[in-house]
Amino acid sequence: MNYKNIDELAKQVGGSLRLTSLIISRARQIIKRAPVFIETNIDDPVQIAFLELMQKKIRLSDGTGQPTQIKSSKN
């Protein structure tokens, strides 16, 4: 795992604690059978959540502390 990417992601979401919260919250959603926003053969919900964040498919929503899908702007 590339730690430079982790540091950059932490900066994007407002710090390492927020990054951890986002990954954990999203992993819990995936465990509860929420839709996965990326194509992958990985079974680990934490790795899936991390990949979704790296590919900018999720973000930390305002107020709730729960990750949300980033909507595509393609029409």
Residue, then its C-alpha position, 0 to 999 in steps of 0.5 A: m500500500n502506498y502511504k503517500n496516497i493515504d496521506e493525500l486522502a487524509k488531507q482531502v477529507g480533513g485529517s486521518l481521523r476523518l479518513t478512518s471514520l469514512i472508511i469504517s462507515r463505508a465498510r459497515q454499509i458494504i457489510k450490510r449489502a449496500p451497493v458497491f460503486i466500483e468494479t472489483n473482485i475483492d471481498d474485503p469491505v475495508q479495501i473496497a471502501f478504500l478503493e472507492l475513496m481513491q477513485k473518488k466514488i464516495r465522500l464524507s457527507d456534511g453533518t451525518g458523518q456517513p459516506t455518500q456516493i459522488k454523483s456523476s455529472k455526465n448527461 
